[in-house]
Structures are given as C-alpha cells and as structure tokens.
C-alpha cells in the first residue's frame, strides 16, 4: 500500500496527498513505513497528530522530519504527504492543502463502499489489528511492567493478563479513535 501511495505522489507532484489516520499507532506506523520505503522528504501533520508523534520520538522511535501544516503555505506543501485525523479529510481544514488527493489508512478500506462513503480517492488497506495469539505473544515477549489496553475486548485481555500474572489496565483515549477501525 505504501508503494501505491509513493507512486501516486510521483505521478502527481503538484498535489498533496492527505492520509486520514488515527493519532496513536496508525500515524506512526504509516510514517515509519514511508521512511522504510525510502521517503525522506518532510511529512506534514495536522496539529492533532503532533503530540503523539512527539511522544514516540521521546521514546526513541525516529520518525524523520515532521512539520505542522499550520506553519507552512500551500506552495510549500505541493507534492507532500500530509497526515491528519480521519475527521479532517473532508473538513474545512483540508482546504489549506494544494489540490489534495485524499487517502485513508485503515483495514476498512478493503471494503470499497467505505472508501466511497468517505470520499477517499486512494484507499490504503493498512490494518493494525492483531489476532489473539499475536497479542498475547507480544505481551510475553516485551515483558512490560504494565500493559495498557487501548481498545477492543479489554475485559478479555485484562483477564488473560491477570491469569498470567501480568499487570494491565484499560486506557480510555478520548478523541484519538474513530469507530471505523
């Protein structure tokens, strides 16, 4: 999917590519995959994305050069990649971008009707959902002092952690999720 995005950026250098993505986890994954694919240009962020990206960097995850959309002109952002919350894709906020091509990073983009409903021109099928075995194996491998469970079946995973003597708690993230993913 990242390859499709980069080919589109190359094909339409006068336009920005704005990707709807959740602020915690998905945005940083998209940025990391772009960097791994060789995209080293600045990536522009909606203000709501900055705090979580900064937190990742403070914990040793390098995301490369990130810039706030609010600090730059339309001309400066031509040919750039912009990451914003899904709610901003078709909002007045996106008018400040140069001829934006809308993209959405979500496992739900596999369903064409979802992309159409959101007016997404470039659906990127990128899902962060892990299966049960991947979740529990990761908890064991990482061996964190405490596990924070952010969404999904919190009660089931909390119970598993309790049965395996792992500290865990559900963490409510107001304003950082969307009902679609």
Secondary structure in CASP SS format (residue, H / E / C, confidence):
PFRMAT SS
TARGET T0000
AUTHOR 0000-0000-0000
METHOD secondary structure of the structure
MODEL  1
X C 1.00
X H 1.00
X H 1.00
X H 1.00
X H 1.00
X H 1.00
X H 1.00
X H 1.00
X H 1.00
X H 1.00
X H 1.00
X C 1.00
X C 1.00
X C 1.00
X C 1.00
X C 1.00
X E 1.00
X E 1.00
X E 1.00
X E 1.00
X C 1.00
X C 1.00
X C 1.00
X C 1.00
X C 1.00
X H 1.00
X H 1.00
X H 1.00
X H 1.00
X H 1.00
X H 1.00
X H 1.00
X H 1.00
X H 1.00
X H 1.00
X H 1.00
X C 1.00
X C 1.00
X C 1.00
X C 1.00
X C 1.00
X C 1.00
X E 1.00
X E 1.00
X E 1.00
X C 1.00
X H 1.00
X H 1.00
X H 1.00
X H 1.00
X H 1.00
X H 1.00
X H 1.00
X H 1.00
X H 1.00
X H 1.00
X H 1.00
X H 1.00
X C 1.00
X C 1.00
X C 1.00
X C 1.00
X C 1.00
X C 1.00
X C 1.00
X E 1.00
X E 1.00
X E 1.00
X H 1.00
X H 1.00
X H 1.00
X C 1.00
X C 1.00
X C 1.00
X H 1.00
X H 1.00
X H 1.00
X C 1.00
X C 1.00
X C 1.00
X E 1.00
X E 1.00
X E 1.00
X E 1.00
X C 1.00
X H 1.00
X H 1.00
X H 1.00
X C 1.00
X C 1.00
X C 1.00
X H 1.00
X H 1.00
X H 1.00
X H 1.00
X H 1.00
X C 1.00
X C 1.00
X C 1.00
X C 1.00
X E 1.00
X E 1.00
X E 1.00
X E 1.00
X E 1.00
X C 1.00
X H 1.00
X H 1.00
X H 1.00
X H 1.00
X C 1.00
X H 1.00
X H 1.00
X H 1.00
X H 1.00
X H 1.00
X H 1.00
X C 1.00
X C 1.00
X C 1.00
X C 1.00
X E 1.00
X E 1.00
X E 1.00
X C 1.00
X C 1.00
X C 1.00
X C 1.00
X C 1.00
X C 1.00
X C 1.00
X H 1.00
X H 1.00
X H 1.00
X H 1.00
X H 1.00
X H 1.00
X H 1.00
X H 1.00
X H 1.00
X H 1.00
X H 1.00
X C 1.00
X C 1.00
X C 1.00
X C 1.00
X E 1.00
X E 1.00
X E 1.00
X C 1.00
X C 1.00
X C 1.00
X C 1.00
X H 1.00
X H 1.00
X H 1.00
X H 1.00
X H 1.00
X H 1.00
X H 1.00
X H 1.00
X H 1.00
X H 1.00
X C 1.00
X C 1.00
X C 1.00
X C 1.00
X E 1.00
X E 1.00
X E 1.00
X C 1.00
X C 1.00
X C 1.00
X C 1.00
X C 1.00
X C 1.00
X C 1.00
X C 1.00
X C 1.00
X C 1.00
X C 1.00
END
